[in-house]
Amino acid sequence: MSELKIIKKALMQGQLRISAHTFSRIEKRGYTRSDMINCIMQGEMTRTTMYNKRIGFEIEGFDVDGLPMVMIIGRAKKPAKYKIVTAMPPIHDRFKRVI
């Protein structure tokens, strides 16, 4: 099973966590929970990265308005399998859909 499918399954089972601080930062960028869910469910994994000595998965997708967005999902300690690290607009050339 691909890592993205496992992340989607974790989302559906409530095993994808987000800290209050991270959610606050993401809200300031104009994203909602629905935007994050849409990005994960409709997006594609484009890169594996490292952050804080942990593996992160870069997912490029769209918010509910159809605008491109990028999310970083990291592996987390139990009980949650994954955590949302950040969500952002794709403003760098390395992304497929730059705004």
C-alpha positions as CSV (number, residue, x, y, z in Angstrom):
1,M,0.0,0.0,0.0
2,S,1.3,3.4,-0.9
3,E,2.2,5.9,1.8
4,L,-0.5,8.3,0.5
5,K,-3.2,5.6,0.8
6,I,-2.0,4.9,4.4
7,I,-2.3,8.7,5.2
8,K,-5.8,8.8,3.7
9,K,-6.8,5.8,5.8
10,A,-5.3,7.4,8.9
11,L,-7.3,10.5,8.2
12,M,-10.5,8.5,7.9
13,Q,-9.8,6.7,11.1
14,G,-9.0,9.8,13.1
15,Q,-5.3,8.9,13.3
16,L,-4.1,12.1,11.7
17,R,-3.4,14.8,14.3
18,I,-2.8,18.5,14.2
19,S,-1.6,20.6,17.1
20,A,-3.5,23.7,18.2
21,H,-0.4,25.8,17.2
22,T,-0.2,24.3,13.8
23,F,-3.9,24.7,13.2
24,S,-3.7,28.3,14.2
25,R,-0.9,29.0,11.8
26,I,-2.7,27.3,9.0
27,E,-5.9,29.2,9.7
28,K,-3.9,32.5,9.4
29,R,-3.0,31.4,5.9
30,G,-6.7,31.2,5.1
31,Y,-7.1,27.4,5.1
32,T,-9.9,25.4,6.8
33,R,-10.2,21.8,7.9
34,S,-12.2,21.1,4.7
35,D,-9.3,22.5,2.7
36,M,-6.8,20.2,4.4
37,I,-9.1,17.2,4.0
38,N,-9.7,18.0,0.3
39,C,-5.9,18.4,-0.3
40,I,-5.1,15.0,1.2
41,M,-8.0,13.1,-0.4
42,Q,-7.6,14.6,-3.9
43,G,-3.9,15.4,-3.9
44,E,-0.8,13.5,-4.9
45,M,2.4,12.8,-2.9
46,T,5.2,14.6,-4.8
47,R,8.2,14.4,-2.4
48,T,9.5,12.9,0.8
49,T,11.4,15.4,3.0
50,M,13.1,15.4,6.4
51,Y,12.1,17.7,9.2
52,N,13.3,17.5,12.8
53,K,15.0,14.2,12.0
54,R,11.7,12.7,10.9
55,I,10.2,11.8,7.6
56,G,7.7,14.2,6.0
57,F,5.5,13.7,3.0
58,E,4.7,16.5,0.7
59,I,1.2,16.4,-0.8
60,E,0.2,18.8,-3.5
61,G,-3.5,19.2,-4.1
62,F,-6.3,21.7,-4.1
63,D,-8.4,23.5,-1.4
64,V,-12.2,23.4,-1.6
65,D,-12.2,26.4,-3.9
66,G,-10.0,24.6,-6.4
67,L,-6.8,26.6,-5.6
68,P,-3.5,24.8,-5.4
69,M,-2.1,24.1,-1.9
70,V,0.6,22.0,-0.4
71,M,0.6,20.1,2.9
72,I,3.4,18.4,4.8
73,I,2.4,15.3,6.7
74,G,4.9,13.8,9.1
75,R,5.1,10.5,10.9
76,A,4.2,10.9,14.5
77,K,4.6,9.0,17.7
78,K,1.8,6.7,18.8
79,P,-1.2,6.7,19.2
80,A,-1.5,8.9,16.1
81,K,0.3,7.5,13.1
82,Y,0.7,10.9,11.3
83,K,0.5,14.6,12.1
84,I,0.0,17.7,9.9
85,V,3.2,19.7,10.0
86,T,2.0,22.6,7.8
87,A,-0.2,23.7,4.9
88,M,0.8,26.5,2.5
89,P,0.3,27.9,-0.9
90,P,2.7,26.6,-3.6
91,I,4.8,29.7,-4.2
92,H,8.1,28.0,-5.0
93,D,9.3,26.7,-8.4
94,R,9.7,23.2,-7.1
95,F,6.0,22.7,-6.9
96,K,3.9,21.5,-9.9
97,R,1.3,24.2,-9.6
98,V,2.9,27.5,-8.6
99,I,0.6,30.4,-7.8
